């Protein structure tokens, strides 16, 4: 059974950086998660990203597999990943497409004639979210009582390994019918410094604030616009 909760809202554009940093610190202590607003990724771009993502995932599996993952870039099919390895299920019921750092030439892209503007949309989104993440990290540094340019000074931002993970969760009608439990993305803690998660308003996202506590309590995270 899950309960809906209201997470703190952090304003990335607030002029009071120390107050914002303190709010981030408290949010991370109390919840481990927070909403981020005024992040500089405009709604029109987000809408285009979701549309282009949907366009790709609607392709036949044979077409998608032409961009099968290599160098951690490209497509992974339904059930190919299982984030919670303790489960006996065959895998997570999601498809994924990975886009990594833009400068290293390792990304795979759909053909322009198949999906016009797909690559340029994802590249713009990558740049905008990376910029938001960099701003957020300076506030996280302040929240840890460090200089705001700490992560830059130690070289953590020299070649940032920022990844977009486009995710598609098919509806239950599109999945194999079986008696086993179905997880879109099973329980996990993300790797890397931060995760910035954009949703399209469809419910399903849950968090567990105390993962070592048994039984675990999973809470619904409502989507809020922006």
N, C-alpha and C positions, 0 to 999 in steps of 0.2 A: 504494500500500500504506500503510495507516495503523497506528499503534501506539497502544494504550491508554495513558493517562497518569493519574497521580493529582495533581490540583491541590491547592494549599493550602486548608485549611478555616479560614475566618474566623468567629469567634464574636461576633456583634453585641451580645450581652448581657454580654460579659466586663467585669468591673469595672476591669481594667487597660487603660485606654484607650491609653496610650502604647505598651505592648507590642503591642496590637492594631494600632495605626497603623503600627508598624514592620513587622509581619507583612504588612499590606496593601501597604506600599511594596515589600517584597521580592517579594511575589507578582506585583505589576505589573511589576517589573523582570525577573523570571525567566520569567514566563508571559504576563502581560497579562490573566489571568483567575483567578478563584478561586471556591470554593464559599462560600456565606453561610448560616450556621445561627443558630438562636435570633433570628430576624428579626422575630418578632411576627405573622407571617401564618400563622394556624393551619391545620393539615392538613385540617380539616373544610371550611373555606372554600375552600381550594385544590381539594379534591375537587368541591365544588359548582360552582366556576368551570369546571373541565374538563367536567363533566356538562352545564352550561348551554351552553357553547361547542359541544359535540358536538350538542346539540339543535338549535341554530341551523343549523349546517353541514349537518345532515341534511335540511333543507327543500329543496323543489324550487328550481332555479335562478331560476325566475320570481319566486318569493316573496323570495328573497335579493336579487335585483336591485331590488326596491322600496326597498331601503336602500342603493343604490349610492353609492359614496363621493362626498362633497362637503365642502368645508372640512376635508379630511383626516380625516373621520369617516365610518364606515360600511363597506360591504362592497366588497372587490375579488375578482374571479373568478379561476379557474384561468388561469394564463399571463398575467395582466394586468400583473404586475411582472417585471422581470428585473434582479436586483441586480448581477450581473456583466455589464456591457454589452459586454464583449469576446467573449462567447459567441455562437455562431451559432444557438443553440436558440431556439425561439419564445417562451420565457418560463419562469419558475419554476413548478413544479408544486405550487402551494399556493393556498389561499384564505385571505383575511385579513379580520378585522373590527377597525376602529380605534375606540377610545373615548378621547377627549381630556379636557382639564380639565373638571371637572364644573360650574364656576360660570358658564361663558360662554354656555350655552344652545345650543351648536352640535352637540351629540351627537345621533345618530339612534338610536332604540331600537325593537326589535320590539314589537308590540302585547302588552299584558299578557295578553289572552285567548289569544294564540297561545303565549306563553312566560311563564307566571306566574313572578314573582320574578326574572326575568332581569335587568331593570334594577337592582333593589336589590342583587342579588348582585354585579354588576359595579361598582356605585358603592362598595360596602363594600370590595371588593378594591382598587379604585383608591386609596381613602383609606389602607388598610393598607400597600400597597406604597409609596405616596408617603411615608408616615411612616418606613418602613424605609430608603428611599432618602435621606431627609433626615438620618437618623442616620448612615448610611454616609458621606455627604458631609462630615460634621463630622470623621470619622475620616480621610478622605482629606485634608482640610485639614491635620490634625495630621501625617499622613505626609509632607506637602510642607513641613513645618517652618513652617506658618502657624498663626494662632490658630484654634481649632476652630470659631468662629463666623464665620470669614472670608467664606464664601460668602453667609451671611445679611447681613453688614455691607455687602457690595458690591452687594446687591440681587438676587443670582442666584436667590433663593428667593421673591421677592415674588409673582410670578405664575408658578409653575413649570409648564412645558409637559410635564407627565407624561402619557404615552400608554400605554394598554394596546393591545397588538396580539395579538389572538386568532388563532392559526394552525391551519390544518387541512391536513395532507398526505395526499392520497388514496393508497391502496395501488396497486401497479403494475397490478393487475387493473382498476382504475377509470380508467386513463389510456389515451390514444390509443396504439396500438401503432405504434412507428416505430423506426428504427435509431439515432436521435440519443440522446445521453446525457441522462439525467434528473436534474435537480437540484431538490430541494424548495425550498431557499433557496440560490442560488448564492453564490460567494465575495463577501464584503463586509466593510467596517468600519462599525460603527454610527455614526450621528450622535448629537449630544446629549452630555450629561455622563457618564451611566452607563446601562448596560442591566442590568436584573435579569431573568434568564430562568428561568422555571419550566417544568419538563418533566414529562411523565406517565410517565416510565420507558421509553418506546419509544426504542431506540437510533437514531442517525443524526447527532447533533450532533458536529461536528468543529471544531477550531481549528487555525490556522496561526500559530505564534509569530513567525516571521520572514518577513513577506510579501514582502520585497524579495529574499529568497534564492531562487535557482533551482537545481534544481527545488524548488518549494514542498513542505514536509512537512506533511501533514494528520494530526492525531492524534484518535482517538476520545475523547470525554469521557463516561465512564460516569455514569449517573444515580445519585444517592444520596438516600435518603429524607430529607425535611425540608430 
